[in-house]
Amino acid sequence: MYVCICHGVTDSQIEAAIDDGATTMRMISEELNVGNQCGQCCSCAKKLLNTKLIKIAEAQPAVA
């Protein structure tokens, strides 16, 4: 699904950026230009970021 129409960025590209180490909207924006034009994609991109980071955190084993 396209998240950023202005720059043709998909949800898969955003998730790949997160897998590669992006942990903030600023990092995603710098890498993919998300939110740098009209800004309509920001809320969707933030949801993707938060959801993916939660999944990553839940998948990590608890530290004793």
Biopython code that builds the backbone (N, CA, C, O; Angstrom):
import numpy as np
from Bio.PDB.StructureBuilder import StructureBuilder

atoms = [
    (1, "MET", "N", (0.851, -1.166, 0.000)),
    (1, "MET", "CA", (0.000, 0.000, 0.000)),
    (1, "MET", "C", (0.904, 1.238, 0.000)),
    (1, "MET", "O", (1.919, 1.290, 0.694)),
    (2, "TYR", "N", (0.506, 2.225, -0.794)),
    (2, "TYR", "CA", (1.252, 3.482, -0.800)),
    (2, "TYR", "C", (0.891, 4.300, 0.434)),
    (2, "TYR", "O", (-0.284, 4.492, 0.744)),
    (3, "VAL", "N", (1.900, 4.770, 1.121)),
    (3, "VAL", "CA", (1.713, 5.624, 2.290)),
    (3, "VAL", "C", (1.950, 7.070, 1.890)),
    (3, "VAL", "O", (1.167, 7.955, 2.235)),
    (4, "CYS", "N", (3.035, 7.308, 1.157)),
    (4, "CYS", "CA", (3.384, 8.649, 0.704)),
    (4, "CYS", "C", (3.228, 8.704, -0.815)),
    (4, "CYS", "O", (4.062, 8.181, -1.554)),
    (5, "ILE", "N", (2.174, 9.331, -1.260)),
    (5, "ILE", "CA", (1.908, 9.446, -2.691)),
    (5, "ILE", "C", (2.910, 10.402, -3.344)),
    (5, "ILE", "O", (3.348, 10.166, -4.470)),
    (6, "CYS", "N", (3.268, 11.457, -2.656)),
    (6, "CYS", "CA", (4.183, 12.465, -3.216)),
    (6, "CYS", "C", (5.511, 11.854, -3.648)),
    (6, "CYS", "O", (6.073, 12.239, -4.674)),
    (7, "HIS", "N", (6.015, 10.896, -2.861)),
    (7, "HIS", "CA", (7.314, 10.311, -3.145)),
    (7, "HIS", "C", (7.223, 8.825, -3.497)),
    (7, "HIS", "O", (8.250, 8.168, -3.668)),
    (8, "GLY", "N", (6.009, 8.292, -3.606)),
    (8, "GLY", "CA", (5.820, 6.901, -3.998)),
    (8, "GLY", "C", (6.383, 5.900, -3.009)),
    (8, "GLY", "O", (6.974, 4.897, -3.409)),
    (9, "VAL", "N", (6.204, 6.163, -1.712)),
    (9, "VAL", "CA", (6.750, 5.300, -0.669)),
    (9, "VAL", "C", (5.653, 4.366, -0.158)),
    (9, "VAL", "O", (4.544, 4.797, 0.157)),
    (10, "THR", "N", (5.989, 3.083, -0.085)),
    (10, "THR", "CA", (5.022, 2.081, 0.363)),
    (10, "THR", "C", (5.253, 1.697, 1.821)),
    (10, "THR", "O", (6.282, 2.021, 2.413)),
    (11, "ASP", "N", (4.270, 0.999, 2.381)),
    (11, "ASP", "CA", (4.401, 0.499, 3.747)),
    (11, "ASP", "C", (5.557, -0.490, 3.850)),
    (11, "ASP", "O", (6.236, -0.540, 4.876)),
    (12, "SER", "N", (5.786, -1.271, 2.808)),
    (12, "SER", "CA", (6.894, -2.232, 2.810)),
    (12, "SER", "C", (8.245, -1.526, 2.877)),
    (12, "SER", "O", (9.163, -2.003, 3.544)),
    (13, "GLN", "N", (8.369, -0.398, 2.192)),
    (13, "GLN", "CA", (9.618, 0.366, 2.236)),
    (13, "GLN", "C", (9.847, 0.951, 3.626)),
    (13, "GLN", "O", (10.977, 0.976, 4.114)),
    (14, "ILE", "N", (8.789, 1.415, 4.254)),
    (14, "ILE", "CA", (8.901, 1.964, 5.612)),
    (14, "ILE", "C", (9.296, 0.860, 6.577)),
    (14, "ILE", "O", (10.173, 1.059, 7.417)),
    (15, "GLU", "N", (8.657, -0.310, 6.470)),
    (15, "GLU", "CA", (8.991, -1.424, 7.348)),
    (15, "GLU", "C", (10.431, -1.891, 7.124)),
    (15, "GLU", "O", (11.117, -2.256, 8.078)),
    (16, "ALA", "N", (10.886, -1.881, 5.886)),
    (16, "ALA", "CA", (12.273, -2.260, 5.589)),
    (16, "ALA", "C", (13.246, -1.267, 6.212)),
    (16, "ALA", "O", (14.294, -1.664, 6.721)),
    (17, "ALA", "N", (12.909, 0.021, 6.175)),
    (17, "ALA", "CA", (13.759, 1.040, 6.798)),
    (17, "ALA", "C", (13.849, 0.810, 8.304)),
    (17, "ALA", "O", (14.911, 0.985, 8.902)),
    (18, "ILE", "N", (12.739, 0.421, 8.908)),
    (18, "ILE", "CA", (12.726, 0.137, 10.346)),
    (18, "ILE", "C", (13.581, -1.100, 10.638)),
    (18, "ILE", "O", (14.342, -1.121, 11.605)),
    (19, "ASP", "N", (13.452, -2.122, 9.800)),
    (19, "ASP", "CA", (14.272, -3.325, 9.957)),
    (19, "ASP", "C", (15.753, -3.005, 9.820)),
    (19, "ASP", "O", (16.596, -3.671, 10.423)),
    (20, "ASP", "N", (16.068, -1.990, 9.032)),
    (20, "ASP", "CA", (17.459, -1.581, 8.826)),
    (20, "ASP", "C", (17.963, -0.613, 9.891)),
    (20, "ASP", "O", (19.100, -0.147, 9.821)),
    (21, "GLY", "N", (17.110, -0.308, 10.890)),
    (21, "GLY", "CA", (17.579, 0.494, 12.013)),
    (21, "GLY", "C", (16.889, 1.814, 12.261)),
    (21, "GLY", "O", (17.183, 2.471, 13.259)),
    (22, "ALA", "N", (15.979, 2.231, 11.389)),
    (22, "ALA", "CA", (15.260, 3.488, 11.624)),
    (22, "ALA", "C", (14.329, 3.317, 12.831)),
    (22, "ALA", "O", (13.542, 2.372, 12.883)),
    (23, "THR", "N", (14.424, 4.223, 13.784)),
    (23, "THR", "CA", (13.595, 4.122, 14.985)),
    (23, "THR", "C", (12.770, 5.381, 15.246)),
    (23, "THR", "O", (12.009, 5.438, 16.212)),
    (24, "THR", "N", (12.919, 6.385, 14.389)),
    (24, "THR", "CA", (12.163, 7.628, 14.563)),
    (24, "THR", "C", (11.599, 8.082, 13.223)),
    (24, "THR", "O", (12.062, 7.656, 12.166)),
    (25, "MET", "N", (10.604, 8.944, 13.279)),
    (25, "MET", "CA", (10.052, 9.513, 12.057)),
    (25, "MET", "C", (11.112, 10.334, 11.333)),
    (25, "MET", "O", (11.143, 10.351, 10.103)),
    (26, "ARG", "N", (11.967, 11.001, 12.066)),
    (26, "ARG", "CA", (13.026, 11.795, 11.437)),
    (26, "ARG", "C", (13.924, 10.892, 10.594)),
    (26, "ARG", "O", (14.282, 11.250, 9.472)),
    (27, "MET", "N", (14.286, 9.738, 11.120)),
    (27, "MET", "CA", (15.138, 8.806, 10.381)),
    (27, "MET", "C", (14.427, 8.289, 9.126)),
    (27, "MET", "O", (15.035, 8.184, 8.061)),
    (28, "ILE", "N", (13.151, 7.972, 9.258)),
    (28, "ILE", "CA", (12.378, 7.513, 8.105)),
    (28, "ILE", "C", (12.248, 8.623, 7.084)),
    (28, "ILE", "O", (12.376, 8.390, 5.882)),
    (29, "SER", "N", (11.996, 9.817, 7.556)),
    (29, "SER", "CA", (11.863, 10.971, 6.670)),
    (29, "SER", "C", (13.158, 11.250, 5.910)),
    (29, "SER", "O", (13.129, 11.544, 4.714)),
    (30, "GLU", "N", (14.285, 11.158, 6.601)),
    (30, "GLU", "CA", (15.572, 11.403, 5.959)),
    (30, "GLU", "C", (15.893, 10.338, 4.916)),
    (30, "GLU", "O", (16.467, 10.634, 3.869)),
    (31, "GLU", "N", (15.517, 9.097, 5.212)),
    (31, "GLU", "CA", (15.836, 7.996, 4.303)),
    (31, "GLU", "C", (14.880, 7.931, 3.109)),
    (31, "GLU", "O", (15.307, 7.669, 1.985)),
    (32, "LEU", "N", (13.581, 8.170, 3.354)),
    (32, "LEU", "CA", (12.581, 7.944, 2.311)),
    (32, "LEU", "C", (11.839, 9.205, 1.866)),
    (32, "LEU", "O", (10.999, 9.132, 0.969)),
    (33, "ASN", "N", (12.127, 10.345, 2.466)),
    (33, "ASN", "CA", (11.438, 11.619, 2.180)),
    (33, "ASN", "C", (9.967, 11.620, 2.575)),
    (33, "ASN", "O", (9.195, 12.439, 2.077)),
    (34, "VAL", "N", (9.576, 10.725, 3.452)),
    (34, "VAL", "CA", (8.189, 10.686, 3.928)),
    (34, "VAL", "C", (7.892, 11.953, 4.719)),
    (34, "VAL", "O", (8.662, 12.327, 5.604)),
    (35, "GLY", "N", (6.796, 12.606, 4.411)),
    (35, "GLY", "CA", (6.373, 13.789, 5.146)),
    (35, "GLY", "C", (7.085, 15.070, 4.768)),
    (35, "GLY", "O", (6.894, 16.091, 5.428)),
    (36, "ASN", "N", (7.895, 15.048, 3.730)),
    (36, "ASN", "CA", (8.659, 16.240, 3.353)),
    (36, "ASN", "C", (7.957, 17.132, 2.346)),
    (36, "ASN", "O", (8.489, 18.177, 1.973)),
    (37, "GLN", "N", (6.770, 16.740, 1.900)),
    (37, "GLN", "CA", (6.080, 17.584, 0.929)),
    (37, "GLN", "C", (4.730, 18.027, 1.499)),
    (37, "GLN", "O", (4.654, 19.091, 2.115)),
    (38, "CYS", "N", (3.678, 17.254, 1.314)),
    (38, "CYS", "CA", (2.365, 17.716, 1.776)),
    (38, "CYS", "C", (2.076, 17.335, 3.227)),
    (38, "CYS", "O", (1.276, 17.995, 3.891)),
    (39, "GLY", "N", (2.725, 16.266, 3.729)),
    (39, "GLY", "CA", (2.558, 15.871, 5.123)),
    (39, "GLY", "C", (1.364, 14.993, 5.419)),
    (39, "GLY", "O", (1.160, 14.621, 6.574)),
    (40, "GLN", "N", (0.569, 14.648, 4.424)),
    (40, "GLN", "CA", (-0.621, 13.834, 4.652)),
    (40, "GLN", "C", (-0.289, 12.412, 5.082)),
    (40, "GLN", "O", (-1.136, 11.729, 5.658)),
    (41, "CYS", "N", (0.910, 11.964, 4.814)),
    (41, "CYS", "CA", (1.301, 10.583, 5.103)),
    (41, "CYS", "C", (1.841, 10.401, 6.524)),
    (41, "CYS", "O", (2.020, 9.267, 6.968)),
    (42, "CYS", "N", (2.095, 11.467, 7.224)),
    (42, "CYS", "CA", (2.775, 11.388, 8.518)),
    (42, "CYS", "C", (2.052, 10.514, 9.535)),
    (42, "CYS", "O", (2.692, 9.711, 10.214)),
    (43, "SER", "N", (0.759, 10.650, 9.652)),
    (43, "SER", "CA", (0.046, 9.869, 10.666)),
    (43, "SER", "C", (0.091, 8.378, 10.352)),
    (43, "SER", "O", (0.246, 7.559, 11.258)),
    (44, "CYS", "N", (-0.042, 8.022, 9.093)),
    (44, "CYS", "CA", (0.030, 6.616, 8.702)),
    (44, "CYS", "C", (1.439, 6.078, 8.913)),
    (44, "CYS", "O", (1.606, 4.965, 9.413)),
    (45, "ALA", "N", (2.436, 6.839, 8.546)),
    (45, "ALA", "CA", (3.823, 6.416, 8.721)),
    (45, "ALA", "C", (4.152, 6.251, 10.203)),
    (45, "ALA", "O", (4.861, 5.317, 10.576)),
    (46, "LYS", "N", (3.651, 7.139, 11.043)),
    (46, "LYS", "CA", (3.881, 7.034, 12.490)),
    (46, "LYS", "C", (3.238, 5.773, 13.051)),
    (46, "LYS", "O", (3.826, 5.102, 13.899)),
    (47, "LYS", "N", (2.028, 5.445, 12.582)),
    (47, "LYS", "CA", (1.362, 4.223, 13.026)),
    (47, "LYS", "C", (2.180, 2.997, 12.643)),
    (47, "LYS", "O", (2.364, 2.090, 13.455)),
    (48, "LEU", "N", (2.669, 2.968, 11.411)),
    (48, "LEU", "CA", (3.504, 1.854, 10.970)),
    (48, "LEU", "C", (4.757, 1.736, 11.827)),
    (48, "LEU", "O", (5.134, 0.639, 12.239)),
    (49, "LEU", "N", (5.398, 2.863, 12.091)),
    (49, "LEU", "CA", (6.609, 2.882, 12.903)),
    (49, "LEU", "C", (6.325, 2.331, 14.300)),
    (49, "LEU", "O", (7.032, 1.440, 14.771)),
    (50, "ASN", "N", (5.315, 2.846, 14.950)),
    (50, "ASN", "CA", (5.002, 2.418, 16.312)),
    (50, "ASN", "C", (4.618, 0.946, 16.371)),
    (50, "ASN", "O", (5.060, 0.227, 17.266)),
    (51, "THR", "N", (3.807, 0.494, 15.435)),
    (51, "THR", "CA", (3.379, -0.905, 15.402)),
    (51, "THR", "C", (4.577, -1.831, 15.207)),
    (51, "THR", "O", (4.702, -2.845, 15.894)),
    (52, "LYS", "N", (5.446, -1.481, 14.277)),
    (52, "LYS", "CA", (6.618, -2.313, 13.993)),
    (52, "LYS", "C", (7.579, -2.328, 15.175)),
    (52, "LYS", "O", (8.116, -3.382, 15.515)),
    (53, "LEU", "N", (7.806, -1.182, 15.806)),
    (53, "LEU", "CA", (8.714, -1.135, 16.960)),
    (53, "LEU", "C", (8.169, -1.941, 18.136)),
    (53, "LEU", "O", (8.937, -2.573, 18.861)),
    (54, "ILE", "N", (6.857, -1.925, 18.330)),
    (54, "ILE", "CA", (6.246, -2.733, 19.394)),
    (54, "ILE", "C", (6.443, -4.214, 19.101)),
    (54, "ILE", "O", (6.780, -4.981, 20.003)),
    (55, "LYS", "N", (6.237, -4.627, 17.853)),
    (55, "LYS", "CA", (6.434, -6.037, 17.483)),
    (55, "LYS", "C", (7.881, -6.462, 17.708)),
    (55, "LYS", "O", (8.142, -7.564, 18.192)),
    (56, "ILE", "N", (8.811, -5.596, 17.361)),
    (56, "ILE", "CA", (10.227, -5.900, 17.562)),
    (56, "ILE", "C", (10.526, -6.042, 19.054)),
    (56, "ILE", "O", (11.227, -6.966, 19.465)),
    (57, "ALA", "N", (9.997, -5.132, 19.854)),
    (57, "ALA", "CA", (10.238, -5.168, 21.304)),
    (57, "ALA", "C", (9.636, -6.419, 21.931)),
    (57, "ALA", "O", (10.239, -7.026, 22.816)),
    (58, "GLU", "N", (8.450, -6.806, 21.473)),
    (58, "GLU", "CA", (7.787, -7.999, 22.036)),
    (58, "GLU", "C", (8.510, -9.274, 21.643)),
    (58, "GLU", "O", (8.446, -10.264, 22.372)),
    (59, "ALA", "N", (9.190, -9.273, 20.520)),
    (59, "ALA", "CA", (9.884, -10.467, 20.032)),
    (59, "ALA", "C", (11.219, -10.693, 20.739)),
    (59, "ALA", "O", (11.768, -11.794, 20.694)),
    (60, "GLN", "N", (11.737, -9.661, 21.387)),
    (60, "GLN", "CA", (13.021, -9.799, 22.071)),
    (60, "GLN", "C", (12.827, -10.506, 23.410)),
    (60, "GLN", "O", (11.851, -10.252, 24.115)),
    (61, "PRO", "N", (13.747, -11.383, 23.753)),
    (61, "PRO", "CA", (13.632, -12.081, 25.042)),
    (61, "PRO", "C", (13.825, -11.110, 26.197)),
    (61, "PRO", "O", (14.577, -10.140, 26.099)),
    (62, "ALA", "N", (13.134, -11.391, 27.282)),
    (62, "ALA", "CA", (13.238, -10.555, 28.482)),
    (62, "ALA", "C", (14.624, -10.711, 29.103)),
    (62, "ALA", "O", (15.186, -11.805, 29.146)),
    (63, "VAL", "N", (15.155, -9.592, 29.579)),
    (63, "VAL", "CA", (16.468, -9.596, 30.222)),
    (63, "VAL", "C", (16.269, -9.822, 31.720)),
    (63, "VAL", "O", (15.482, -9.130, 32.365)),
    (64, "ALA", "N", (16.987, -10.790, 32.254)),
    (64, "ALA", "CA", (16.827, -11.118, 33.679)),
    (64, "ALA", "C", (17.807, -10.361, 34.525)),
    (64, "ALA", "O", (17.815, -10.514, 35.747)),
]
sb = StructureBuilder()
sb.init_structure("model")
sb.init_model(0)
sb.init_chain("A")
sb.init_seg("    ")
for serial, (resi, resn, name, xyz) in enumerate(atoms, 1):
    if name == "N":
        sb.init_residue(resn, " ", resi, " ")
    sb.init_atom(name, np.array(xyz, "f"), 0.0, 1.0, " ", f" {name:<3s}", serial, name[0])
structure = sb.get_structure()
